[in-house]
Amino acid sequence: MTIHRSPTPGSASGLRRLEPASRLQFLPGVGPKRALRFERLGLTTLEHLIRHYPRTWLDARRFVRIADLEPGELVTVDGTIHSAAAVRTRAGRTDFVAALEDGSGAPLGLYFFGQPFLARTLRKGTRVLVSGELDAVEHRMLNPMFEVVEGEVADLLHVGRLIPVHALTRGLTARGMRKAVRLALDAAAGDVPDPIPAEVVAAHGLGPLCEALAQIHFPDDEERLQAARRRLAFEELFLLQSVLELRRCALAQEGRGLATAGPGALAARARAALPFALTGDQERALAEIVADMRRPAPMQRLLLGDVGSGKTVVALLAALHALEAGHQVAFMAPTEILARQHGATLAALAAPAGAEVLVLTGATPAAERRALARRLEAGEPLLVAGTHALLEEKVRMPELGLAIVDEQHRFGVRQRATLAKKGVIPDVLVLTATPIPRTLQLAYYGDLALSTLRARPAGRGRLVTRVTGEEKFPQVLEFMARELAAGRQAFVVVPLIEQDGRLDSRAAEAEHERLSGHPLLARFRVGLLHGRLKAEEKQAVMEGFAAGEVHALVTTTVIEVGVDIPHATLMVVENAERFGLTQLHQLRGRVGRGAHRSVCVLVPGAGAGALARERVALMARTDDGFELAEADLRMRGPGELWGVRQSGLPRLKLADLARDQALLEEARDAARGVVEADAMLLQPAHAALRATLLAHYREPIELALAG
């Protein structure tokens, strides 16, 4: 018998060719009804199905005789059906059983749950290949994969090979998915447009797209599988980098004929009043930002600062340069709490320079909002801190020269672009307190220049981190009571619990009730903060905490970023294993912001596994946010690290940012070369790339490829 493990696309006899954009219902064996099942996975066309890459592969290439079977191994057996029958179980279910023989010993039992219809296929005398693991007790295989052999040639999809495992949904079986993918490859893979220009394919040794698509699903061996994964992962990263390069190039070419930085007199007055000297990192970052602001092309810069490194001061000094030049500044924060806090902080820092700072949020009274809108529309140079309210069309800022966006990854490309439209393409300064591994910088912020703050300003108290078990929680409460009695404050953070598909705050409420009634804390006021509270309730709690009226605050991660309470010296994180390292580092950064020694206590839950405890323990060994971010990327992946990704950017299915840094840099260099040579992608060689980007990623590149 000759075995074909991976027929090349187009080899299926008699199958007519279809366009990759053809609807799945036209694929033989699918039809309108089954097509609806594929649609639940977001698969509506043949190309969608071809691009539905496997999650993993099962290695069933080892063929053995029945007599040589050993439990616990995935193997393949070639035999003939000796007997077969449908059987009724006591539970009322009808199963299918068969016996397979190959002449080497006693027949092998095959048991299929709830599949009596197999009696039509696995009849006595039928030659079959089966792949599965032997159940040692019953000497049988449960629900094995199988392939009926007809004649001397077998095209194997389901057994005896590296078997693809695809994501499924109700009504679609693994067997049915593999068959549909094989038919789609045969009908259309040769015509799937390749978005990577031919010169890039040749320069990087990528090979034909058609071959990669066939091998990613039905690989002949590990070597071809890895080659296919590299080819398709490169494509994903190349598209991502092309989007970012197009945005960067378009903004760089958009000359305004104006500069947004004044001589620096206002900034100098504000600096002279600071109670500390800027760190070297702050000096360098400010110089880079001001230099960008003095150029005619709009600035697009990311200010990446570890927790407590002083990003707000740098942003304020940059804003004073813009105000001095007669421009308006928008400072946008992700939540109303942070917008108001930023407004208060910026106002205090800007007061020595005589600059006015105003706040605009959804809760701003109507009369105050109208008055502010009139001043902005008149072009008055003001610094306005706000939330998404700054994106409203009726808020006009004709002299917007600098847009500062705090915690960029919570907004995304669309919101940043909307803010940019408020003026004549203003300078954009993005702030993030989340240390970003280099691969994520390249992958999601490649359109931004980078300034980094690592050093913490002098005058901050020492911060230590301790990891303790739940059994030591009474001692933690005793320490908390002593801190509160000394005039300090404390955070107690609990994770949100997902209930019925949505995040539930009851864990925070239960812990608030427990601590409020605890004898050690009876004379202190314990507050509660979580995302389901109304905006005015959140504001009242935070104002009480900032004023020292609330002594301890039970909260969810709503306080993760930006909240600044100098008298808070204790952070307790319960079920710490449920948080990522980067998130824990952000939480830890809410204490140690004043002059007093501070402590962060991480309390893993009783059910935390060894890996989770290892992650938490790493927090006690280092306070370097960049080191922790790299570890988080390796352990949890970019999705866990970021939560909400930038809207509209290409999604990664095969590329792994934790291990594909070299490939990412290759793709970045290739994309940069293409865009620098053809900024609008109008050359015929770039037609497929342009069409792909416009079809799937129009939002983030509409400025670059407009028209």
PyMOL commands that set and color helices and strands:
alter all, ss='L'
color gray80, all
select helices_A, chain A and resi 24-26+31-39+46-50+66-68+116-120+174-191+198-203+209-217+222-253+265-272+280-293+311-324+336-353+366-377+388-391+408-410+413-420+438-444+470-485+506-516+519-521+535-546+557-559+576-578+581-588+610-621+625-642+661-677+684-696+698-701
alter helices_A, ss='H'
color red, helices_A
select strands_A, chain A and resi 2-4+56-59+75-88+94-101+108-112+127-132+134-135+140-142+145-148+153-155+162-165+300-305+328-332+357-360+383-386+400-406+427-432+449-453+463-467+489-493+497-499+502-504+526-529+552-555+568-574+598-603
alter strands_A, ss='S'
color yellow, strands_A
deselect
rebuild
show_as cartoon
